Structures are given as C-alpha cells and as structure tokens.
Amino acid sequence: METWLQRIFLALSLASAAAAAQQVEPDIPREVVTEDLLDSENWLFSARVGVLGIEDFGSSALAAIQLTYHINEDFYLAADYAMAKAGRTSFEELSGAAPLLTDSEREWRYYGGQLGYMLLPGEVFLSRDYAMNSGLSVFAGAGNVDFAGDNVFALQFGSQFRLYATDWLAVELTFSDYVFETTILARNKTTHNLALALGVAVYF
C-alpha cells in the first residue's frame, strides 16, 4: 500500500514538473516612446501669407507678421501687422468710370493686438507610428485699418490651428475677420473682411 501511494505521488510530481517545463515565457520587445517637449520660451514670432477678401474690392494677396507672448498654457497676447492691396470694385469694372481710389489709397494696412485662448491642445497622427503636437486656439482683438485715405478702428476675430514641427518651429493656419466701417461708396457701411493665411512660427 505504501509503495502504491509513493508511485502516485511520484507520478503527480513528474506531471507537475513537465507542465512547468512546457510553460512559454513571452518575449515581447518593449517599444520606447519618446515625446518631444516644447521649449520653455514664451515668445513666438510668426510670418504668414494668404488671401484677404476686402469687401466690395475682391480678393487680394495678404502678408502678415505677428509677435506673441504666452502668458500661460491657455492664454496669449499678440501684436499683429498685416498688409494687402485692394483691387477694383464691380462698379469700376462695369461702368468704365474713373477709379474711386488712387493706387496709394488702395493700400490696406492693419495693426493691432489680440488676446487668444488655447481651446483644443492635442496631437495629430501623421502615420501609425508618428504624431505631432498641435493646438487649436480662438482669439479676439482690436486695432486700426489704414485704407482709402482713412484710418478707422477695427475689430478682429478668428481662430488658428498650429502644428508643431519641432520643439521650436510650428506651422500655422489662421482664419481672421477684420470688421470696420467705411464710407467709400458714399454711405456708412460695416464691412467684414475675411482672411485665410498659412505661415511658420519660431519660438525664442
């Protein structure tokens, strides 16, 4: 009886040892994820080119520069300067009458400041294994527009999408609406002048 029990225990021990020997240890290589950290600089200089629709004067090429100071991760202050040159109105094109404005009066200039808020910070996945930091912000500001021989107060509203190419360089897509009053067509009129511009920004 004792020999029989010893055989049973021996068989169970051998079975347990065989099962343990057959266990497969997973050999999964661990991928190291590296995340670029943005520089700690708070200043940002941007240069953009795009298209500006000057109400009643068609679309024109737009050039703009911007100096930005980031107060914190959410809010920033910026100073803007933008310029374009207005085309001819439909009245001028169709009537053949004398031009309403001289060449110098067709120069359009804006300078002002804005307050922005980072609405949606996040990431953009360009491929399965590669992502870039991004941010969508909204802003509002005010300044002055020099146009048609007048200097008038203007409001500026818009949004900006920023894609960080490196820790110090970003690509920006900016949409703006410049709102101001004109009396060019012999009546007081509030105009909305929409702009879309693409540019680059450098942290320093």
C-alpha positions as CSV (number, residue, x, y, z in Angstrom):
1,M,0.0,0.0,0.0
2,E,2.8,2.4,0.9
3,T,4.6,1.6,-2.3
4,W,1.5,2.3,-4.3
5,L,1.0,5.7,-2.7
6,Q,4.6,6.6,-3.4
7,R,4.1,5.8,-7.0
8,I,1.1,8.0,-7.3
9,F,2.9,11.0,-5.6
10,L,5.9,10.4,-7.9
11,A,3.7,10.4,-11.0
12,L,2.0,13.6,-9.9
13,S,5.3,15.3,-9.2
14,L,6.7,14.3,-12.6
15,A,3.5,15.6,-14.3
16,S,3.8,18.9,-12.5
17,A,7.4,19.3,-13.5
18,A,6.6,18.5,-17.1
19,A,3.8,21.1,-17.2
20,A,6.1,23.7,-15.6
21,A,8.8,22.9,-18.2
22,Q,6.3,23.5,-21.0
23,Q,5.3,27.0,-19.9
24,V,6.3,29.6,-22.5
25,E,7.7,32.8,-21.2
26,P,6.5,35.7,-23.5
27,D,9.4,37.5,-25.2
28,I,7.8,40.8,-26.4
29,P,10.1,43.6,-27.1
30,R,9.2,46.8,-25.3
31,E,8.9,49.9,-27.5
32,V,10.3,53.1,-26.0
33,V,8.1,56.1,-26.7
34,T,9.9,59.4,-26.9
35,E,7.8,62.5,-26.6
36,D,9.3,65.9,-27.7
37,L,8.9,68.6,-25.1
38,L,8.3,72.1,-26.3
39,D,10.9,74.7,-25.4
40,S,10.1,76.8,-22.4
41,E,10.4,80.1,-24.3
42,N,7.3,82.2,-24.1
43,W,7.9,84.4,-27.2
44,L,6.8,83.5,-30.7
45,F,7.4,85.2,-34.0
46,S,5.2,84.3,-37.0
47,A,5.2,85.2,-40.7
48,R,2.2,84.4,-42.9
49,V,0.9,84.8,-46.4
50,G,-2.6,84.2,-47.7
51,V,-5.7,85.7,-49.2
52,L,-7.8,88.7,-47.9
53,G,-11.3,89.4,-49.2
54,I,-11.8,93.2,-48.9
55,E,-15.5,93.8,-49.1
56,D,-16.5,95.4,-52.4
57,F,-12.9,95.2,-53.7
58,G,-12.4,91.5,-54.3
59,S,-9.7,89.2,-53.0
60,S,-6.1,90.2,-52.6
61,A,-2.8,88.7,-51.5
62,L,-2.1,89.1,-47.8
63,A,1.1,89.3,-45.9
64,A,1.3,89.4,-42.1
65,I,3.6,89.2,-39.2
66,Q,2.8,88.5,-35.5
67,L,4.7,88.7,-32.2
68,T,3.1,86.6,-29.5
69,Y,3.7,86.3,-25.7
70,H,2.3,83.2,-24.0
71,I,1.0,84.2,-20.6
72,N,0.5,80.6,-19.6
73,E,-0.5,77.3,-21.3
74,D,-4.0,78.7,-22.1
75,F,-3.8,82.4,-22.8
76,Y,-1.6,84.5,-25.0
77,L,-1.2,88.1,-26.2
78,A,-0.2,89.0,-29.7
79,A,0.6,92.1,-31.8
80,D,-0.3,91.9,-35.5
81,Y,0.7,93.8,-38.6
82,A,-0.9,92.9,-42.0
83,M,-1.0,94.4,-45.4
84,A,-2.7,93.9,-48.8
85,K,-3.7,95.9,-51.8
86,A,-7.3,96.3,-52.9
87,G,-8.5,95.6,-56.4
88,R,-11.2,97.3,-58.4
89,T,-14.9,97.3,-57.4
90,S,-17.6,95.9,-59.6
91,F,-18.8,99.4,-60.3
92,E,-15.4,100.4,-61.6
93,E,-15.1,97.3,-63.8
94,L,-18.6,97.6,-65.3
95,S,-19.1,101.3,-65.7
96,G,-15.8,102.3,-67.0
97,A,-15.9,105.3,-64.8
98,A,-12.9,107.0,-63.2
99,P,-11.3,104.9,-60.4
100,L,-12.7,105.5,-57.0
101,L,-9.3,105.3,-55.3
102,T,-5.8,106.1,-56.3
103,D,-3.1,103.4,-56.2
104,S,-1.8,104.6,-52.8
105,E,-5.3,104.7,-51.4
106,R,-5.8,101.0,-52.4
107,E,-3.0,100.0,-49.9
108,W,-4.7,98.2,-47.0
109,R,-2.9,98.1,-43.6
110,Y,-3.9,96.7,-40.3
111,Y,-2.0,96.9,-36.9
112,G,-3.4,95.9,-33.6
113,G,-3.4,93.4,-30.7
114,Q,-5.3,90.4,-29.7
115,L,-6.0,88.0,-26.8
116,G,-6.0,84.3,-27.6
117,Y,-7.2,81.2,-25.8
118,M,-5.9,77.7,-26.5
119,L,-9.1,75.8,-27.0
120,L,-8.0,72.3,-28.0
121,P,-4.4,71.3,-27.4
122,G,-3.7,67.8,-28.7
123,E,-1.9,65.6,-31.2
124,V,-2.2,64.9,-34.9
125,F,-1.2,61.4,-36.1
126,L,0.5,61.6,-39.5
127,S,1.0,57.9,-39.6
128,R,0.5,54.9,-37.3
129,D,3.8,55.4,-35.5
130,Y,4.3,59.2,-35.8
131,A,2.4,62.0,-34.1
132,M,2.9,65.8,-33.8
133,N,1.7,68.1,-31.1
134,S,-1.0,70.6,-32.2
135,G,-3.3,73.2,-30.9
136,L,-6.5,75.0,-31.9
137,S,-7.0,78.5,-30.5
138,V,-9.5,81.3,-30.8
139,F,-8.8,85.0,-30.5
140,A,-10.3,88.4,-30.5
141,G,-8.6,91.8,-30.7
142,A,-8.8,95.4,-32.0
143,G,-6.6,97.8,-33.9
144,N,-6.7,100.2,-36.8
145,V,-7.1,99.9,-40.5
146,D,-5.5,102.3,-43.0
147,F,-7.5,102.2,-46.2
148,A,-8.9,104.5,-48.8
149,G,-7.2,107.5,-47.2
150,D,-8.9,106.9,-43.8
151,N,-7.6,105.5,-40.5
152,V,-10.5,103.6,-38.8
153,F,-11.0,101.5,-35.7
154,A,-11.3,97.7,-36.5
155,L,-12.2,94.6,-34.6
156,Q,-10.5,91.3,-35.3
157,F,-11.9,87.8,-34.6
158,G,-10.7,84.4,-35.7
159,S,-9.1,81.0,-35.0
160,Q,-5.7,79.5,-35.5
161,F,-4.5,75.9,-35.9
162,R,-0.9,75.3,-35.0
163,L,1.1,72.2,-35.8
164,Y,4.5,71.8,-34.0
165,A,7.0,70.5,-36.5
166,T,9.8,70.6,-33.9
167,D,10.2,71.8,-30.3
168,W,10.9,75.4,-31.6
169,L,9.2,75.5,-35.0
170,A,5.5,75.4,-35.8
171,V,3.2,75.7,-38.9
172,E,0.1,77.9,-38.6
173,L,-3.2,78.1,-40.4
174,T,-5.1,81.3,-39.4
175,F,-8.6,82.5,-40.2
176,S,-9.5,86.1,-39.4
177,D,-12.3,88.5,-39.8
178,Y,-11.5,92.2,-39.8
179,V,-14.6,94.3,-39.0
180,F,-14.6,98.1,-39.6
181,E,-16.8,100.8,-41.1
182,T,-16.1,102.6,-44.4
183,T,-17.7,105.5,-46.3
184,I,-16.1,104.7,-49.7
185,L,-19.3,104.2,-51.6
186,A,-20.9,107.4,-50.2
187,R,-22.6,105.7,-47.3
188,N,-21.6,104.4,-43.9
189,K,-21.2,100.7,-44.0
190,T,-19.8,98.0,-41.7
191,T,-17.6,95.6,-43.6
192,H,-16.4,92.1,-42.9
193,N,-13.1,91.3,-44.5
194,L,-12.2,87.6,-44.3
195,A,-8.6,86.3,-44.4
196,L,-7.0,82.9,-44.6
197,A,-3.3,82.6,-44.2
198,L,-0.6,79.9,-43.8
199,G,2.7,80.6,-42.1
200,V,5.5,79.5,-39.9
201,A,6.3,80.4,-36.3
202,V,9.5,80.3,-34.3
203,Y,9.9,80.2,-30.5
204,F,12.6,82.3,-28.9
